[in-house]
Amino acid sequence: MKRSTVVTLAVISAIAGLAIYSTTSQASHRCQVCVTYHGRNNCATAAGTTEQDAREGAQTTACGPLASGMDESIACGRVQPDSVQCRIR
């Protein structure tokens, strides 16, 4: 493999790592939310700067595989979760 290719891959990896670190380092709350929608259930975990942000992110992520289209995604996001477990990182 050419030296320039290795250097390019190293730079791209460093930038991606910095982006991931800077995004997650500010997230002080982590929540796991389980949702049942149309008879199917799913759980997801998300992090956020506030507990509310983490809860909303986790519910949106949990609804992803359960809902088809924007209308169902919005409806699933408004469903009362089966369980919510939050903690401070």
DSSP file (Angstrom, degrees, kcal/mol; ACC not computed):
  #  RESIDUE AA STRUCTURE BP1 BP2  ACC     N-H-->O    O-->H-N    N-H-->O    O-->H-N    TCO  KAPPA ALPHA  PHI   PSI    X-CA   Y-CA   Z-CA
    1    1 A M              0   0    0      0, 0.0     5,-0.0     0, 0.0     0, 0.0   0.000 360.0 360.0 360.0 138.9    0.0    0.0    0.0
    2    2 A K     >  -     0   0    0      1,-0.1     4,-1.8     4,-0.0     5,-0.1  -0.268 360.0-124.3 -65.5 150.5    1.3    3.5   -0.9
    3    3 A R  H  > S+     0   0    0      1,-0.2     4,-2.4     2,-0.2     5,-0.2   0.881 111.5  55.3 -62.7 -38.3    2.5    5.7    1.9
    4    4 A S  H  > S+     0   0    0      1,-0.2     4,-2.3     2,-0.2    -1,-0.2   0.854 106.1  52.0 -65.4 -33.9    0.1    8.5    0.9
    5    5 A T  H  > S+     0   0    0      2,-0.2     4,-2.5     1,-0.2    -1,-0.2   0.911 109.9  48.5 -66.6 -42.6   -2.8    6.0    1.2
    6    6 A V  H  X S+     0   0    0     -4,-1.8     4,-2.2     2,-0.2    -2,-0.2   0.914 112.6  48.1 -63.8 -43.7   -1.8    5.1    4.7
    7    7 A V  H  X S+     0   0    0     -4,-2.4     4,-2.3     2,-0.2    -2,-0.2   0.914 111.6  50.3 -64.2 -42.9   -1.4    8.7    5.7
    8    8 A T  H  X S+     0   0    0     -4,-2.3     4,-2.4     1,-0.2    -2,-0.2   0.925 111.4  47.9 -61.2 -45.9   -4.8    9.6    4.2
    9    9 A L  H  X S+     0   0    0     -4,-2.5     4,-2.4     1,-0.2    -1,-0.2   0.881 111.2  51.4 -63.2 -38.4   -6.5    6.7    6.1
   10   10 A A  H  X S+     0   0    0     -4,-2.2     4,-2.2     2,-0.2    -2,-0.2   0.903 110.9  47.6 -65.4 -41.5   -4.8    7.7    9.3
   11   11 A V  H  X S+     0   0    0     -4,-2.3     4,-2.3     2,-0.2    -2,-0.2   0.921 112.4  48.7 -66.3 -44.2   -5.9   11.3    9.0
   12   12 A I  H  X S+     0   0    0     -4,-2.4     4,-2.4     1,-0.2    -2,-0.2   0.911 112.2  49.5 -62.2 -42.7   -9.5   10.2    8.2
   13   13 A S  H  X S+     0   0    0     -4,-2.4     4,-2.5     1,-0.2    -1,-0.2   0.899 110.4  50.3 -63.7 -40.5   -9.5    7.9   11.2
   14   14 A A  H  X S+     0   0    0     -4,-2.2     4,-2.3     2,-0.2    -2,-0.2   0.908 111.3  47.9 -64.7 -42.3   -8.2   10.6   13.5
   15   15 A I  H  X S+     0   0    0     -4,-2.3     4,-2.3     2,-0.2    -2,-0.2   0.914 112.9  48.4 -65.0 -43.0  -10.9   13.1   12.3
   16   16 A A  H  X S+     0   0    0     -4,-2.4     4,-2.4     1,-0.2    -2,-0.2   0.915 112.0  49.4 -63.7 -43.0  -13.6   10.5   12.8
   17   17 A G  H  X S+     0   0    0     -4,-2.5     4,-2.6     1,-0.2    -2,-0.2   0.898 110.8  49.6 -62.8 -41.2  -12.3    9.6   16.3
   18   18 A L  H  X S+     0   0    0     -4,-2.3     4,-2.7     2,-0.2     5,-0.2   0.897 110.5  50.6 -64.7 -40.8  -12.2   13.2   17.3
   19   19 A A  H  X S+     0   0    0     -4,-2.3     4,-1.7     2,-0.2    -2,-0.2   0.922 113.0  45.5 -63.5 -44.3  -15.8   13.8   16.0
   20   20 A I  H  X S+     0   0    0     -4,-2.4     4,-2.4     2,-0.2     5,-0.2   0.923 114.6  48.5 -65.0 -44.6  -17.0   10.8   18.0
   21   21 A Y  H  X S+     0   0    0     -4,-2.6     4,-2.4     1,-0.2    -2,-0.2   0.928 111.7  48.1 -62.5 -46.0  -15.1   11.8   21.1
   22   22 A S  H  X S+     0   0    0     -4,-2.7     4,-0.6     1,-0.2    -1,-0.2   0.833 113.7  48.5 -68.0 -30.4  -16.3   15.4   21.0
   23   23 A T  H  < S+     0   0    0     -4,-1.7     3,-0.4    -5,-0.2     4,-0.3   0.932 118.9  36.5 -72.5 -46.5  -19.9   14.3   20.5
   24   24 A T  H >< S+     0   0    0     -4,-2.4     3,-0.6     1,-0.2    -2,-0.2   0.722 105.0  68.1 -82.8 -21.5  -20.0   11.7   23.3
   25   25 A S  H 3< S+     0   0    0     -4,-2.4    -1,-0.2    -5,-0.2    -2,-0.1   0.788 100.8  49.9 -70.3 -24.8  -17.8   13.6   25.8
   26   26 A Q  T 3< S+     0   0    0     -4,-0.6     2,-0.8    -3,-0.4    -1,-0.2   0.640  87.8  97.0 -84.7 -15.2  -20.5   16.2   26.3
   27   27 A A    <   +     0   0    0     -3,-0.6    22,-0.3    -4,-0.3    23,-0.0  -0.650  43.0 169.0 -80.3 110.2  -23.2   13.6   26.9
   28   28 A S        +     0   0    0     -2,-0.8    61,-3.0    20,-0.6     2,-0.4   0.557  58.5  60.2 -99.4  -9.0  -23.5   13.3   30.7
   29   29 A H  E     -AB  48  88A   0     19,-2.5    19,-2.4    59,-0.3     2,-0.4  -0.932  58.3-169.8-122.2 144.3  -26.7   11.2   30.7
   30   30 A R  E     -AB  47  87A   0     57,-2.6    57,-2.4    -2,-0.4     2,-0.4  -0.998   9.3-177.2-133.5 130.1  -27.4    7.8   29.3
   31   31 A C  E     -AB  46  86A   0     15,-2.7    15,-2.3    -2,-0.4     2,-0.5  -0.966  17.9-154.2-129.8 144.4  -30.9    6.2   29.0
   32   32 A Q  E     -AB  45  85A   0     53,-2.8    53,-2.5    -2,-0.4     2,-0.4  -0.981  19.7-172.6-113.4 127.4  -32.2    2.9   27.8
   33   33 A V  E     -AB  44  84A   0     11,-2.7    11,-2.2    -2,-0.5     2,-0.4  -0.970  11.1-160.5-124.0 134.0  -35.8    3.0   26.7
   34   34 A C  E     -AB  43  83A   0     49,-2.3    48,-2.6    -2,-0.4    49,-1.3  -0.961  15.5-174.6-113.5 131.7  -38.0    0.0   25.7
   35   35 A V  E     -A   42   0A   0      7,-2.8     7,-2.1    -2,-0.4     2,-0.5  -0.959  17.9-154.4-129.0 141.4  -41.1    0.7   23.5
   36   36 A T  E     +A   41   0A   0     -2,-0.4     2,-0.4    44,-0.4     5,-0.2  -0.980  22.7 168.6-112.9 126.5  -44.0   -1.5   22.3
   37   37 A Y  E >   -A   40   0A   0      3,-3.1     3,-1.6    -2,-0.5    39,-0.0  -0.984  67.2  -9.0-141.3 125.6  -45.7   -0.3   19.1
   38   38 A H  T 3  S-     0   0    0     -2,-0.4     3,-0.1     1,-0.3    -1,-0.1   0.862 129.5 -54.6  54.1  40.1  -48.2   -2.2   17.0
   39   39 A G  T 3  S+     0   0    0      1,-0.2     2,-0.3     0, 0.0    -1,-0.3   0.446 119.5 102.4  79.7  -0.2  -47.5   -5.4   19.1
   40   40 A R  E <   -A   37   0A   0     -3,-1.6    -3,-3.1    26,-0.1     2,-0.3  -0.878  54.1-156.1-114.0 148.3  -43.7   -5.3   18.5
   41   41 A N  E     +A   36   0A   0     -2,-0.3     2,-0.3    -5,-0.2    -5,-0.2  -0.902  13.8 172.1-126.7 157.9  -41.2   -4.1   21.0
   42   42 A N  E     -A   35   0A   0     -7,-2.1    -7,-2.8    -2,-0.3     2,-0.3  -0.984  16.0-148.7-156.9 149.3  -37.6   -2.8   20.9
   43   43 A C  E     +A   34   0A   0     -2,-0.3     2,-0.3    -9,-0.2    -9,-0.2  -0.924  17.8 174.8-121.8 149.0  -35.1   -1.3   23.3
   44   44 A A  E     -A   33   0A   0    -11,-2.2   -11,-2.7    -2,-0.3     2,-0.4  -0.986  19.3-140.5-150.3 157.7  -32.4    1.2   22.5
   45   45 A T  E     +A   32   0A   0     -2,-0.3     2,-0.3   -13,-0.2   -13,-0.2  -0.941  22.7 170.2-121.1 142.2  -29.8    3.3   24.4
   46   46 A A  E     -A   31   0A   0    -15,-2.3   -15,-2.7    -2,-0.4     2,-0.3  -0.977  21.0-139.1-147.0 159.3  -28.8    6.9   23.8
   47   47 A A  E     +A   30   0A   0     -2,-0.3     2,-0.3   -17,-0.2   -17,-0.2  -0.876  24.9 165.4-118.8 153.0  -26.7    9.6   25.5
   48   48 A G  E     -A   29   0A   0    -19,-2.4   -19,-2.5    -2,-0.3   -20,-0.6  -0.975  49.5-107.2-158.1 168.2  -27.5   13.3   25.8
   49   49 A T  S    S+     0   0    0     -2,-0.3     2,-0.3   -22,-0.3    -1,-0.1   0.774 108.9  30.3 -73.7 -25.5  -26.5   16.4   27.7
   50   50 A T  S  > S-     0   0    0    -21,-0.1     4,-2.1     1,-0.1   -21,-0.2  -0.875  86.9-114.8-125.3 163.2  -29.7   16.2   29.7
   51   51 A E  H  > S+     0   0    0     -2,-0.3     4,-2.6     1,-0.2     5,-0.2   0.893 117.3  54.4 -62.9 -38.7  -31.8   13.2   30.8
   52   52 A Q  H  > S+     0   0    0      2,-0.2     4,-2.6     1,-0.2     5,-0.2   0.911 107.7  49.3 -62.5 -43.2  -34.7   14.4   28.6
   53   53 A D  H  > S+     0   0    0      1,-0.2     4,-2.4     2,-0.2    -1,-0.2   0.913 112.4  48.1 -61.3 -42.9  -32.4   14.5   25.5
   54   54 A A  H  X S+     0   0    0     -4,-2.1     4,-2.3     2,-0.2    -2,-0.2   0.907 112.3  48.7 -65.4 -42.0  -31.1   11.0   26.3
   55   55 A R  H  X S+     0   0    0     -4,-2.6     4,-2.5     2,-0.2    -2,-0.2   0.932 113.1  46.6 -63.1 -46.9  -34.7    9.7   26.8
   56   56 A E  H  X S+     0   0    0     -4,-2.6     4,-2.5     1,-0.2    -2,-0.2   0.907 113.2  49.3 -63.6 -41.9  -36.0   11.2   23.5
   57   57 A G  H  X S+     0   0    0     -4,-2.4     4,-2.2    -5,-0.2    -1,-0.2   0.901 111.9  48.2 -63.6 -41.2  -33.0   10.0   21.6
   58   58 A A  H  X S+     0   0    0     -4,-2.3     4,-2.5     2,-0.2    -2,-0.2   0.899 112.5  48.2 -67.4 -40.0  -33.4    6.5   22.9
   59   59 A Q  H  X S+     0   0    0     -4,-2.5     4,-2.2     2,-0.2    -2,-0.2   0.915 111.3  50.2 -68.1 -40.9  -37.1    6.4   22.2
   60   60 A T  H  X S+     0   0    0     -4,-2.5     4,-0.9     1,-0.2    -1,-0.2   0.913 113.3  46.5 -60.7 -42.4  -36.5    7.7   18.7
   61   61 A T  H  < S+     0   0    0     -4,-2.2     3,-0.5     1,-0.2    -2,-0.2   0.897 111.6  50.9 -67.3 -40.7  -33.9    5.0   18.1
   62   62 A A  H  < S+     0   0    0     -4,-2.5     4,-0.4     1,-0.2    -1,-0.2   0.852 109.3  51.8 -65.0 -34.1  -36.1    2.3   19.6
   63   63 A C  H >X S+     0   0    0     -4,-2.2     4,-2.0     1,-0.2     3,-0.8   0.706  87.5  87.3 -75.6 -19.7  -39.0    3.3   17.3
   64   64 A G  T 3< S+     0   0    0     -4,-0.9     3,-0.3    -3,-0.5    -1,-0.2   0.898  95.2  34.9 -48.6 -55.5  -36.8    3.1   14.2
   65   65 A P  T 34 S+     0   0    0      0, 0.0    -1,-0.3     0, 0.0    -2,-0.1   0.647 118.7  54.3 -76.5 -12.6  -37.4   -0.6   13.4
   66   66 A L  T <4 S+     0   0    0     -3,-0.8     2,-0.3    -4,-0.4    -2,-0.2   0.738 100.8  61.7 -92.6 -24.3  -41.0   -0.6   14.7
   67   67 A A     <  -     0   0    0     -4,-2.0     2,-0.5    -3,-0.3     6,-0.1  -0.794  61.8-153.5-111.4 146.1  -42.4    2.3   12.6
   68   68 A S     >  -     0   0    0     -2,-0.3     4,-0.6    -3,-0.0     3,-0.1  -0.966  64.5  -7.1-117.5 115.8  -42.8    2.7    8.8
   69   69 A G  H  > S-     0   0    0     -2,-0.5     4,-1.9     1,-0.1     5,-0.1  -0.076  92.1 -69.1  89.2 168.9  -42.9    6.2    7.5
   70   70 A M  H  > S+     0   0    0      2,-0.2     4,-2.4     1,-0.2     5,-0.2   0.890 126.3  54.6 -67.3 -42.0  -43.0    9.6    9.2
   71   71 A D  H  > S+     0   0    0      1,-0.2     4,-2.3     2,-0.2    -1,-0.2   0.928 112.4  43.1 -60.1 -45.8  -46.5    9.4   10.6
   72   72 A E  H  X S+     0   0    0     -4,-0.6     4,-2.9     2,-0.2    -1,-0.2   0.863 111.5  55.2 -69.0 -34.9  -45.8    6.1   12.4
   73   73 A S  H  X S+     0   0    0     -4,-1.9     4,-1.9     2,-0.2    -2,-0.2   0.915 110.6  45.1 -63.0 -42.0  -42.4    7.4   13.6
   74   74 A I  H  X S+     0   0    0     -4,-2.4     4,-0.8     2,-0.2    -2,-0.2   0.926 114.3  48.9 -66.3 -44.3  -44.1   10.4   15.2
   75   75 A A  H >< S+     0   0    0     -4,-2.3     3,-0.8     1,-0.2     4,-0.4   0.910 111.2  49.3 -62.7 -42.5  -46.9    8.2   16.7
   76   76 A C  H >< S+     0   0    0     -4,-2.9     3,-1.2     1,-0.2    -1,-0.2   0.872 105.5  58.4 -64.8 -36.6  -44.4    5.7   18.1
   77   77 A G  H 3< S+     0   0    0     -4,-1.9    -1,-0.2     1,-0.3    -2,-0.2   0.717 105.7  50.5 -64.9 -20.3  -42.4    8.6   19.6
   78   78 A R  T << S+     0   0    0     -4,-0.8    -1,-0.3    -3,-0.8    -2,-0.2   0.476  85.9 109.8 -96.4  -3.6  -45.5    9.6   21.6
   79   79 A V  S <  S-     0   0    0     -3,-1.2   -42,-0.0    -4,-0.4    -3,-0.0  -0.464  80.7-107.5 -71.8 141.9  -46.2    6.2   23.0
   80   80 A Q        -     0   0    0     -2,-0.1   -44,-0.4     1,-0.1    -1,-0.1  -0.576  42.4-117.6 -66.8 124.5  -45.6    5.7   26.7
   81   81 A P        -     0   0    0      0, 0.0   -46,-0.2     0, 0.0     3,-0.1  -0.289   6.2-135.0 -65.0 149.7  -42.4    3.6   27.0
   82   82 A D  S    S-     0   0    0    -48,-2.6     2,-0.3     1,-0.3   -47,-0.2   0.884  87.4  -1.8 -68.8 -40.0  -42.5    0.2   28.7
   83   83 A S  E     -B   34   0A   0    -49,-1.3   -49,-2.3     2,-0.0     2,-0.4  -0.995  58.7-166.0-152.4 150.3  -39.4    1.0   30.7
   84   84 A V  E     -B   33   0A   0     -2,-0.3     2,-0.5   -51,-0.2   -51,-0.2  -0.987   6.0-178.8-138.4 125.9  -36.9    3.7   31.1
   85   85 A Q  E     +B   32   0A   0    -53,-2.5   -53,-2.8    -2,-0.4     2,-0.3  -0.969  11.4 176.9-127.9 115.7  -33.5    3.4   32.8
   86   86 A C  E     +B   31   0A   0     -2,-0.5     2,-0.3   -55,-0.2   -55,-0.2  -0.878   4.4 173.2-119.5 150.3  -31.3    6.5   33.0
   87   87 A R  E     -B   30   0A   0    -57,-2.4   -57,-2.6    -2,-0.3     2,-0.4  -0.988  33.4-111.5-149.7 157.1  -28.0    7.1   34.7
   88   88 A I  E      B   29   0A   0     -2,-0.3   -59,-0.3   -59,-0.2   -60,-0.1  -0.757 360.0 360.0 -90.1 133.7  -25.4    9.8   34.9
   89   89 A R              0   0    0    -61,-3.0   -60,-0.1    -2,-0.4    -1,-0.1   0.462 360.0 360.0 -80.5 360.0  -22.2    9.0   33.1
